[in-house]
Amino acid sequence: MGKSKGARVTITLECQCDNISKPTKRKKGTFRYTSSKNRRNTPNRIELKKFCPPCNCHATFKEIK
């Protein structure tokens, strides 16, 4: 059997921008990234600025459950 990852958990980050207001040729809808974080070091939900393809800009991505 393999080792457990311990305090590391996989999280999902979801875009918080309004992609309806900006007219682009890209697909509409919410965009999500997956990442991992250390549960002991960051117990709260994290926010990261990442690229959002539907909006074609950098936006704030918040952790969802």
C-alpha positions in Angstrom: 0.0 0.0 0.0 1.1 3.5 -0.7 1.7 6.3 1.8 -1.1 8.7 2.7 -0.7 12.3 1.8 -1.3 13.4 5.4 -2.4 17.0 5.7 -2.5 17.6 1.9 -6.0 17.8 0.4 -7.3 18.4 -3.2 -9.3 21.5 -3.6 -11.4 23.0 -6.4 -11.1 26.7 -7.3 -14.0 28.4 -9.1 -14.0 31.7 -11.0 -15.9 34.6 -9.3 -16.0 37.0 -12.2 -19.0 38.1 -14.3 -18.3 36.7 -17.8 -21.8 37.8 -19.1 -20.9 41.5 -19.3 -17.8 41.1 -21.5 -18.7 40.1 -25.1 -16.1 37.6 -26.3 -16.1 34.7 -28.7 -15.2 32.3 -25.9 -17.5 29.9 -24.2 -19.7 31.2 -21.4 -20.0 29.5 -18.0 -17.9 29.0 -14.9 -14.4 27.8 -15.1 -12.7 25.6 -12.4 -9.1 24.7 -11.5 -8.0 21.9 -9.2 -5.1 22.3 -6.8 -3.9 21.0 -3.5 -3.2 22.7 -0.2 -1.9 21.9 3.3 -4.8 21.7 5.7 -2.6 22.5 8.7 -0.9 25.7 7.2 -4.0 27.1 5.6 -7.2 26.0 7.4 -9.3 28.8 5.8 -10.5 28.9 2.2 -8.0 30.3 -0.2 -8.3 32.8 -3.0 -5.9 32.9 -5.9 -5.6 35.1 -9.0 -5.6 32.9 -12.1 -6.4 33.1 -15.8 -10.1 32.7 -16.7 -10.5 31.6 -20.3 -14.2 32.5 -20.6 -13.4 36.1 -19.5 -10.0 36.2 -21.2 -8.5 37.9 -18.2 -7.0 37.2 -14.8 -9.7 36.9 -12.1 -10.0 35.8 -8.5 -10.7 32.1 -8.0 -12.1 31.0 -4.6 -12.1 27.6 -3.1 -15.3 25.7 -3.2 -16.3 22.6 -1.3 
